[in-house]
Amino acid sequence: MRHPLRWLIALGVVALLLVGADRFAASLAANRIASVVQDDAHLAHKPTVDVHGFPFLTQALAGRYDRIEVHATDIFDSSPGKGSVSTVNFKDVRIPLSKALSGDVHEIHVGALTGSADVSFADVEAASKVPGLTVRPVDGHPDRAAVGESVTVAGVKIDVAVIASVTLDDNVIKLAAVDVTLPAGVSLPSSVLDQVRSRAAFSVRVPGLPAGIRLTAVSVGSDGVIVTLRGDDLVLTR
């Protein structure tokens, strides 16, 4: 009875060692992939990378990975504190085994990429370059944003709200004034209204993404503007 038990214990130990080695190799690969993504996307910090699929070593031997998930929290230069994040899934990733073993990973071939980026209202506001301007959602209208600012006319400070459309144009988020709302009983000269509309119309470029990514859809959420991402046959380099 003792011999079978010893064999079972030995097999269990070997299995644990193999799993440990597999996870260690996956972690090492994830770190190398993170370095390439960081350089390609010009991020200040390494993103979090998860290599999905088990066992990892069989994928490494083939030089092809089914799915790699990358999460970055500093896609804007202004930084992680403002809350703009991206989550991207790489599919059909190719990294030659020889490169992976040597650590000489300077480029990654990606068959397809999908994901999303949540651009915080703070970063949207900063993109306007208008001091004091605020951007908020409009209930029930995911394609609209409420852009607010204060103007001073004849020494009187007036809060103005502009309803702006939120669209995509050539990989850029665009805001354009649709309507202006003033406090009850208040009117403004047309020249001032034109200035308000002009300041509420601006573009937001989303940095911190791998080269070749396309923005495919946009909507306004409770905490910011959400864009969906896609890419095909990409080569990420460092």
N, C-alpha and C positions, 0 to 999 in steps of 0.2 A: 504493500500500500504506500510505503514511503516513496518508492521510486516514481510512481505516477504523480504524486503530489509535488515532488521536487521538479519534475518536468513541467508541471502546470505553473509552478512558481517561476521557473526559468523562462518559460514562454511569456508569462505575464511581464517579467522584467524586460525581456527583449522587446515586447510590444510597446511598453512605455518608453524605452529608449528610442525606438523607431519613431514614435509619435513626437517625442521631444526633439529629435533631430529634424523631423519634417517641419515642425513649428519654428525651430530656430532658423532653418534655411528660408522659410517663408518670411520671417521677420527681417532677415538680412536682405533678401530681395526687395522687400517693401521699402527699406531704407534707401536702397540704390535707386529704385524707381522714383521715390520722393525727391531725390536730388535732381533727377532729370526734369521732372515736372516743375520743380521750383525754379530752375534756370530757364526753362522754356517759357513759363508763364510770368517770369520776372517777379516772383513772390519774395517778400522779405524773410519769411519763415518757411520751413519745410511743411508741406501739407501732411495730413494723416493718410496713410495708404493701407488698404486691406486687400490682400490677395485671396480671393475666394476660391473654393474648390479644394477637396481633400482626396487623396494626398497631394501635397504640393510638389514633391520630388518627381512624380511622374510627369507633371506639367513642365518642370524645369528640364527634365531629360529631353522632352520633345521640343523645347524652346518655344512653346505656345501656351498662353494662359487664357482660360475661358473668360474670367471677369475680374477686373481690378477696380476697386472703388477708391476715389480720391476726394478728400474733404479739406477745403482750405478756408481759413477764417480771416485772411487779410488780403482779399482780392483788390481792395483799394489801398493806395499808398498811405492814406490817412490813418489807417489801421485797426488792429483787431477790435479795438473797443467800440467802433461804430456799428458793428454787427452785420456787415455784408459778408455773406458766405457763399460757397459753391460746393455742390456735391456732383461729382462726375463719375460715370461708369465707363470704363474702357473694356471693350470686348474684342476677342481675337487679337490678343497682344503677342507680339513676336520679339523674343530676346534670345539670341543664340546661346546655347549652354556654355560655350567657351568664354563668352563675354561675361555671363552671369557668374561663373566660377572665379574668373580673374578679377572681377569687380570693375572691369573696364566697360562700364555701361554708359555710353555717351549718346545713344539714341534709342528710341523705342518706336516700333511700328505698331500702329493701332488700326485694326480693321474698321471698327465703328465706335462712336462715342455718343452717349446721351447723358443728359443731366439737367441741372437747373442752378440758377444763381439768384439769391435773395439780396437785392440791393436795398439797404436800409434807407429810411427817409432822410436820415442825417447825411448820408452820402449823396442822395439826390439833391438835397438842399444846397450842399457844398458845390455841386456841379453848376448850380444857377449863378453862383458868384454874386448873389444879391444879399447883402447883410440883412439879417432878421427875417428873411423869407422862410415860410413854413410849407410843408407838403403833407397832406393827410388824405386818407381814403374817402371816397364818397359812397355811402351805404347803398348797396344794390347796384352799383355801377363799377365793375372791375376794369372798365376801360377809361375811367375818369379819375382825376385827382383834384383835391381842393387846395389851391395855392393861395396862401394868405400873406399879406404884408401890410405895413402901416405907411401911409403917406401923410405929409404935412402940407396943408393948404391954408394960407393966410394965418399961419401960426397955430392952426388946429390940427391935431393928430387924428387921422381917420383910419379905421381898420377896414381893409378891402379884401374880399374873397373872390378868387377867380376859379371858375370851373375849367379845367384843362383836359383835353383828350390826351391819352397816353398810347402811343403807337411805336412800331418799329420801322426804321428806315435805314436800309443798308447797314445792318448790324449795330445801329445806334438807337437808344431809347429817345423818343421825341415827345416833348410836351408842347401843346399848342392851346392858346386861350380859346374857350368856347363861349363863356358868359362871365359877366362881372356882377357881383352882388355887393350892394352898399347898405349901410345901416338905414333903417327907416327914416325918411324925411331928409336924407342927405343926397346931394348931387355933386358931381365933380365936372370940371371943365373937360371938354373932349380931348384936349392935349394931355391932360393928366391921365385920363382913361386909356389913351393910346400907350402911354408910358407903362402903365400897370399891365396892360395886355402884353406888351413887348417883354417885360421882365418875367412874365409867367410862361413865356415861350423859350425853351432852351433844350439842349441836348445832353444826354448822359451816356458817355462811353463806359463800357464795362471792362476794366483792365483785369490783370491777374488771371487770365484764362489761357490755356494752351493755344498755340498758333493754329489757325485753320478752323476754329470753332465758329459755327453760325448761330445767331440768335434766331429762333424760329417762332416764338410766341411771347407775348407780354401780358401781364395783368397786375392790377394793384391789389395788394393784400392789406391786412390790418397793420403790419409792421414795416412794409416797404413795397418795392416793385419787384415782381418775380418774373424772370425770363427763363424760358426753356432753351436748352442747348443741344446742338447736334454737330457731328463731324464724321467724315468718312475717309478712310485711307490716309491717315495722318502719320507724320513722322515727327516725334518730339525730340529735340536735341538740347544738349548742354554745352 
